[in-house]
Amino acid sequence: MNKSLIFANSSDLYNRASKIIPTATQTFSKSRMQFPKGKSPDFLKRGHGSHVWDVDGNEYIDFLMGLLSNLLGYADPDVNSAVVRQLEKGVSFSLATELEVELAEKIQNLMPSMEMVRFGKNGTDATSAAVRVARAATGKDGVIAIGYHGWQDWYVGATSRHKGVPQAVSELTKKVPYNDLVALEAMIARMRDNVACVILEPMSVVEPFPGYLKGIREITEKKGIVLIFDEVVTGFRLAKGGAQELFGVRPDLTAIGKGMGNGFPISAVGGRRDLMMEFENVFFSGTFGGEALSLAASIAVIDKINREDVIGNIWQKGELLRSGILAEIRKCGLDSAIKLQGVAPWQILSFDKIHSASAAEVKTFVAVGLITSGILTTGTFNMSFSHSIEDIEETVSSLARIFSALTEEAKVPGLGERLGCPLIEPVFKVRD
Ligand SMILES: Cc1ncc(COP(=O)(O)O)c(C=O)c1O
């Protein structure tokens, strides 16, 4: 708390952007909806390691890390030099390149269930390609989704943000809650077995209860339903081989993205050979699918994961942060109002009301406190290889101050008004 930050350049840029760019950004999660308006930066200029600088020159420890895409940290020297080497040779070619084969082999090595591999740019490309292949292979249209899977019609049609998606498409996808095998079986029955695939995040903010993933595997196998693991977040984060390695369950298809390129736009879909061979006919084809800088970046990321204990490192530092935050929550008696969910590499604070403060007031109070402490996050902690012990100690001691101030502030009605900015309300809960 305590830094008095100026956001004059951010504010000027925001005014220009909002005239010409809807939501003034390309990603909902980076928009003003997610941050305390006027009390946090809208635009960043550069990043190095775990730190970023905004357009007004303010420096932050970044725990958003490009929405989990910077697994190693900003401007990682190994990734940068691989990309620069490739840049000298060319970016997008007229035929395939060896890089595609090399990366597919490296991914297959880390995730043996990905017997064959295709590349895309965003995570949505990979999840959507997997769903299309599942439909092609089964001849069925229905999809059961558990978690968040990107912006395409087949998924968002089933969410509250379905504006613009034809109802006929929306009706084909049904969501069921995580960790609920009974609900899954009931839904399959309700859809009269017209189910091409079950797609789920094998783990998001909540851990799978013992037997849950194995249970899904058994149900889908018995019913001839394709099981797709959306490992866009968990791949290259929970374990070298993703959640499927950590929990010992082998899906039919897997989608990965985010950290695999350390910020470069690349994703992949892979899985059982017989299913993947459907891509000989199923249309999944784009100009930039084999773009070479991202392929080179991803090869460098995997080489680094294999060379250094990147995943062990983010677990270790994540645990340190986790135990520090939990101790401060307990010390301040905030257990009922603030929870820390997830596992060490990907943690999320959630908020509830306390005394006379609403959940939104608590969330906004903490968000403002973090930003003014020089910590960029709205409450998630996406660990990267580049976060230092000092980053973690500084974050824990900032949260200690914020929580302690909250215990006093929450007793006095009108916290929202005293914050001097609109409250952050959940505009679109992507995971429920
Ligand atoms: C689990 C999961 N799947 C898919 C996606 C979509 O990825 P992208 O935004 O790169 O299209 C996301 C993005 O946040 C995600 O978290």
The ligand as an ORCA input file, in Angstrom:
! r2SCAN-3c Opt
* xyz 0 1
  C      -8.488    -24.079    -19.467
  C      -8.513    -23.163    -20.650
  N      -8.858    -23.651    -21.847
  C      -8.877    -22.897    -22.945
  C      -8.570    -21.557    -22.887
  C      -8.603    -20.726    -24.113
  O      -7.326    -20.366    -24.462
  P      -7.069    -19.050    -25.351
  O      -7.542    -17.895    -24.534
  O      -5.600    -19.067    -25.581
  O      -7.859    -19.233    -26.599
  C      -8.212    -20.989    -21.644
  C      -7.892    -19.557    -21.527
  O      -7.883    -18.968    -20.508
  C      -8.187    -21.812    -20.504
  O      -7.870    -21.319    -19.293
*
